């Protein structure tokens, strides 16, 4: 699934600007609303410890600090000091074609009851109540309304009004909760994705690409449409370890899907077997794909050498996708 451009231009820079955490992120389950197509969490302190963080900060930090809407939000709320101690950041994506600009985020920080009370009192004349949560409008334009709402003394959700109201009022999606329970959520980055949108996007890409795409063998695999949710996580050190678990509606479909993915990996190995690119060869050799009950477990590692090549701008990804 492709995250919308606004996530990169508007939400992702916030990750960098706020990443001055002083304590580990709280391992508390975030809301998992049924209409969200993606929930992605960042443990900011652990990310700052990574060797990969500095080049990302250098690239995105200046843009984040010049983001007018973000600066308006911090100035209007007086939350700059509290967000400087942010411990965790969760972003939400929603698949509503009528409102493609909708987004929401949840910050975990030491806001405290005093800041919460001060803001809720200040915004009382214009605030509204949604399922017992106080929704406070912060920025209003002819096209959109950016609001915020406290989920607790250490958690604040903000974003467009429709998206925030979904976060605070919707019941958790059963599929997302089940995926959350089996995802490694104590890693620096993890996410839960509603597989419906992933499948639709993948099939559209395969139809557009014809038979040349090595993933085209999935097009007619009935197990693909049995996907319910996908959970993933990244462990970041000198190497980056990626783990994904794709959940299906039955063990049989999990086995069928695992076999198809193993077939794609085998094709990839064949495609680069005659090359002299040791990094690409090692990558495919390290890919694991196995069925486990009703899910498919996939993992691989990007080594320090491979990461250095990516940072230097070499087309390693093109080598990995024959």
C-alpha positions as CSV (number, residue, x, y, z in Angstrom):
1,X,0.0,0.0,0.0
2,X,1.3,3.5,-0.9
3,X,1.1,6.1,1.9
4,X,-0.3,9.3,0.7
5,X,2.1,12.2,-0.1
6,X,0.7,14.3,2.8
7,X,2.1,11.7,5.2
8,X,5.6,12.4,4.0
9,X,5.2,16.1,3.6
10,X,3.1,17.0,6.6
11,X,3.1,14.2,9.2
12,X,6.5,12.5,8.8
13,X,8.5,15.7,9.4
14,X,6.7,16.0,12.7
15,X,8.5,12.8,13.7
16,X,11.8,14.4,13.2
17,X,10.9,17.8,14.8
18,X,9.6,16.1,18.0
19,X,12.3,13.5,18.3
20,X,14.0,14.8,21.4
21,X,12.6,12.1,23.7
22,X,13.9,11.8,27.3
23,X,12.2,8.5,28.3
24,X,11.2,5.2,26.6
25,X,7.9,5.2,24.7
26,X,5.0,3.9,26.7
27,X,4.0,0.4,25.5
28,X,0.3,1.1,25.6
29,X,-2.0,-0.1,22.9
30,X,-3.1,2.8,20.7
31,X,-6.6,3.1,19.3
32,X,-7.1,0.8,16.3
33,X,-10.3,2.2,14.6
34,X,-12.1,0.0,12.1
35,X,-11.9,2.4,9.2
36,X,-8.2,3.0,9.5
37,X,-6.2,1.4,6.7
38,X,-2.9,1.9,8.5
39,X,-1.6,2.5,12.0
40,X,2.2,3.1,12.3
41,X,4.0,3.7,15.5
42,X,7.5,5.2,16.1
43,X,9.4,4.9,19.4
44,X,11.3,8.1,19.1
45,X,14.0,7.5,21.7
46,X,15.1,4.3,20.2
47,X,15.1,5.8,16.7
48,X,17.4,8.6,17.9
49,X,19.8,5.9,19.1
50,X,20.0,4.5,15.6
51,X,22.9,5.3,13.2
52,X,20.3,5.8,10.5
53,X,18.6,8.7,12.3
54,X,21.2,11.4,11.8
55,X,21.0,11.4,7.9
56,X,17.2,11.3,8.1
57,X,17.1,14.3,10.5
58,X,19.6,16.2,8.3
59,X,17.3,15.7,5.3
60,X,13.9,16.2,6.9
61,X,14.6,18.4,9.9
62,X,14.9,21.8,8.2
63,X,11.7,21.1,6.3
64,X,9.9,20.2,9.5
65,X,11.0,23.4,11.2
66,X,9.8,25.5,8.3
67,X,6.4,23.8,8.1
68,X,4.0,26.7,8.7
69,X,1.0,24.5,9.6
70,X,3.0,22.6,12.2
71,X,4.4,25.8,13.7
72,X,0.9,27.3,13.8
73,X,-0.3,24.2,15.7
74,X,2.5,24.5,18.3
75,X,2.1,28.2,18.7
76,X,-1.7,28.1,19.0
77,X,-1.6,25.3,21.6
78,X,1.5,26.4,23.6
79,X,2.6,22.7,23.5
80,X,6.1,23.2,22.1
81,X,7.7,22.5,25.5
82,X,5.7,19.3,26.1
83,X,6.2,18.0,22.6
84,X,9.9,18.4,23.1
85,X,9.7,15.4,25.4
86,X,7.7,13.2,23.1
87,X,8.1,9.5,23.8
88,X,6.0,8.0,21.0
89,X,4.3,9.0,17.8
90,X,1.5,7.1,16.0
91,X,0.2,8.1,12.6
92,X,-3.2,7.0,11.1
93,X,-4.2,6.7,7.5
94,X,-7.8,6.4,6.3
95,X,-9.1,5.3,3.0
96,X,-12.0,7.7,2.2
97,X,-11.8,8.8,-1.4
98,X,-14.2,11.7,-0.5
99,X,-11.7,13.1,2.0
100,X,-8.1,12.2,0.8
101,X,-6.5,14.8,3.0
102,X,-7.7,13.3,6.3
103,X,-5.0,12.3,8.8
104,X,-4.6,11.8,12.5
105,X,-1.7,11.3,14.9
106,X,-1.2,10.5,18.5
107,X,1.6,11.9,20.5
108,X,2.7,10.3,23.8
109,X,4.5,12.8,26.0
110,X,4.5,14.3,29.5
111,X,1.7,16.7,28.9
112,X,0.3,16.4,32.4
113,X,-3.1,17.2,33.8
114,X,-2.3,20.9,34.2
115,X,-1.6,21.4,30.5
116,X,-4.7,19.3,29.7
117,X,-6.9,21.3,32.0
118,X,-5.5,24.6,30.7
119,X,-6.1,23.8,27.1
120,X,-9.6,22.3,27.6
121,X,-10.6,25.4,29.5
122,X,-9.1,27.8,26.9
123,X,-10.9,26.0,24.1
124,X,-14.2,25.4,26.0
125,X,-16.2,28.1,24.0
126,X,-15.5,26.4,20.7
127,X,-14.9,22.8,21.8
128,X,-17.4,20.0,21.2
129,X,-18.0,16.6,22.9
130,X,-17.7,13.4,20.9
131,X,-18.3,10.2,22.9
132,X,-17.1,11.8,26.0
133,X,-14.0,13.3,24.5
134,X,-13.4,17.0,24.2
135,X,-12.6,18.0,20.6
136,X,-10.7,21.3,20.4
137,X,-10.4,23.1,17.0
138,X,-6.9,24.5,16.6
139,X,-6.6,25.6,12.9
140,X,-9.6,26.4,10.6
141,X,-9.4,27.1,6.9
142,X,-12.0,27.1,4.2
143,X,-10.9,23.6,3.2
144,X,-10.1,21.8,6.5
145,X,-10.2,21.9,10.3
146,X,-7.3,20.7,12.4
147,X,-8.3,19.7,15.9
148,X,-6.9,18.0,19.0
149,X,-8.2,15.9,21.8
150,X,-6.6,14.3,24.9
151,X,-6.8,10.6,25.3
152,X,-5.2,10.8,28.7
153,X,-2.6,12.9,30.6
154,X,0.2,11.6,28.4
155,X,-1.6,11.1,25.0
156,X,-2.8,13.7,22.6
157,X,-4.5,13.0,19.3
158,X,-4.5,15.7,16.6
159,X,-5.3,15.9,12.9
160,X,-8.3,16.7,10.6
161,X,-11.6,16.7,12.4
162,X,-13.1,13.7,10.7
163,X,-10.0,11.6,11.3
164,X,-9.6,12.6,15.0
165,X,-13.3,11.8,15.7
166,X,-12.8,8.4,14.2
167,X,-9.8,7.8,16.4
168,X,-11.6,8.8,19.6
169,X,-15.0,7.4,18.9
170,X,-14.7,4.2,16.8
171,X,-14.5,0.7,18.3
172,X,-11.2,-1.1,17.6
173,X,-11.3,-3.3,14.5
174,X,-11.1,-7.0,15.5
175,X,-8.7,-7.8,12.7
176,X,-6.3,-5.0,13.7
177,X,-6.4,-6.0,17.4
178,X,-5.6,-9.6,16.6
179,X,-2.7,-8.4,14.4
180,X,-1.5,-6.1,17.1
181,X,-1.3,-8.9,19.6
182,X,1.0,-10.9,17.4
183,X,3.2,-8.0,16.2
184,X,6.5,-7.1,17.8
185,X,5.3,-3.8,19.1
186,X,8.3,-3.1,21.4
187,X,10.5,-2.4,18.4
188,X,11.4,1.1,17.2
189,X,8.9,1.0,14.3
190,X,5.9,-1.2,14.0
191,X,2.6,-1.0,12.1
192,X,-0.8,-2.6,11.5
193,X,-2.3,-2.5,8.0
194,X,-5.8,-3.3,6.9
195,X,-5.1,-5.8,4.2
196,X,-8.2,-4.9,2.1
197,X,-6.5,-1.8,0.7
198,X,-3.2,-3.6,0.3
199,X,-4.8,-6.3,-1.8
200,X,-6.7,-3.8,-4.0
201,X,-3.6,-1.7,-4.6
202,X,-1.4,-4.7,-5.3
203,X,-3.9,-6.2,-7.8
204,X,-4.2,-2.8,-9.6
205,X,-0.4,-2.6,-9.9
206,X,-0.2,-6.1,-11.2
207,X,-2.9,-5.5,-13.8
208,X,-1.1,-2.3,-14.9
209,X,2.2,-4.1,-15.1
210,X,1.2,-7.1,-17.1
211,X,3.0,-10.3,-16.9
212,X,6.5,-8.9,-16.5
213,X,6.2,-8.3,-12.8
214,X,7.7,-11.2,-10.8
215,X,4.7,-10.9,-8.4
216,X,2.2,-11.5,-11.2
217,X,1.9,-15.1,-10.0
218,X,-0.1,-13.8,-7.1
219,X,-2.8,-12.3,-9.4
220,X,-4.9,-15.5,-9.6
221,X,-4.0,-16.9,-6.2
222,X,-7.3,-17.1,-4.2
223,X,-5.3,-16.9,-0.9
224,X,-4.4,-13.3,-1.7
225,X,-8.0,-12.2,-1.2
226,X,-8.1,-14.1,2.1
227,X,-5.8,-11.5,3.8
228,X,-7.3,-9.8,6.7
229,X,-4.5,-7.7,8.2
230,X,-0.7,-7.3,8.1
231,X,1.5,-6.5,11.0
232,X,5.2,-5.5,10.6
233,X,8.1,-4.3,12.7
234,X,11.7,-3.1,12.2
235,X,14.6,-3.6,14.6
236,X,17.2,-0.9,13.8
237,X,20.9,-1.2,14.6
238,X,23.9,-1.5,12.4
239,X,21.7,-3.9,10.4
240,X,17.9,-3.5,9.9
241,X,15.8,-6.5,10.7
242,X,12.3,-6.5,9.0
243,X,9.6,-8.8,10.2
244,X,6.1,-9.1,8.7
245,X,3.1,-11.3,9.5
246,X,0.3,-11.5,7.0
247,X,-3.0,-12.8,8.5
248,X,-5.4,-14.8,6.4
249,X,-8.9,-16.3,7.1
250,X,-7.6,-19.9,7.4
251,X,-4.5,-22.1,7.8
252,X,-5.0,-23.5,4.4
253,X,-4.9,-20.1,2.7
254,X,-1.8,-19.2,4.8
255,X,0.0,-22.2,3.4
256,X,-1.1,-21.4,-0.2
257,X,0.1,-17.8,0.2
258,X,3.4,-18.9,1.8
259,X,4.1,-21.2,-1.1
260,X,3.4,-18.4,-3.6
261,X,5.8,-16.0,-1.8
262,X,8.5,-18.8,-1.6
263,X,8.0,-19.1,-5.4
264,X,8.6,-15.4,-5.9
265,X,11.7,-15.5,-3.7
266,X,13.0,-18.4,-5.8
267,X,12.4,-16.5,-9.0
268,X,14.3,-13.6,-7.5
269,X,17.2,-15.9,-6.6
270,X,17.3,-17.2,-10.2
271,X,17.1,-13.7,-11.6
272,X,20.3,-12.5,-9.8
273,X,22.2,-15.8,-9.6
274,X,24.3,-15.0,-12.6
275,X,25.2,-11.5,-11.4
276,X,28.3,-10.6,-9.4
277,X,26.2,-8.5,-6.9
278,X,27.0,-10.3,-3.6
279,X,24.7,-8.0,-1.6
280,X,21.7,-8.9,-3.7
281,X,22.5,-12.6,-3.6
282,X,22.9,-12.5,0.2
283,X,19.6,-10.7,0.5
284,X,17.6,-13.3,-1.2
285,X,19.3,-16.1,0.7
286,X,18.3,-14.5,3.9
287,X,14.6,-14.1,3.2
288,X,12.4,-16.4,5.3
289,X,8.8,-17.1,4.4
290,X,6.8,-19.7,6.3
291,X,3.2,-20.3,7.2
292,X,2.3,-20.3,10.9
293,X,-1.3,-21.2,11.7
294,X,-3.5,-18.6,10.0
295,X,-0.6,-16.3,9.0
296,X,2.4,-16.0,6.8
297,X,5.7,-15.0,8.5
298,X,8.2,-13.2,6.4
299,X,11.6,-11.7,7.6
300,X,14.8,-10.4,6.1
301,X,17.8,-8.3,7.1
302,X,19.4,-5.3,5.4
303,X,23.0,-5.5,6.4
304,X,25.2,-2.6,7.2
305,X,26.9,-2.8,3.8
306,X,23.6,-2.8,2.0
307,X,22.4,0.1,4.0
308,X,25.6,2.1,3.2
309,X,25.0,1.5,-0.5
310,X,21.4,2.8,-0.2
311,X,22.7,5.9,1.7
312,X,25.3,6.5,-1.0
313,X,22.5,6.4,-3.6
314,X,23.4,3.1,-5.4
315,X,20.5,1.3,-7.0
316,X,20.5,-1.7,-4.7
317,X,16.7,-1.9,-4.7
318,X,16.8,-2.3,-8.5
319,X,19.2,-5.2,-8.1
320,X,16.9,-6.8,-5.6
321,X,13.9,-6.6,-7.9
322,X,14.8,-8.4,-11.2
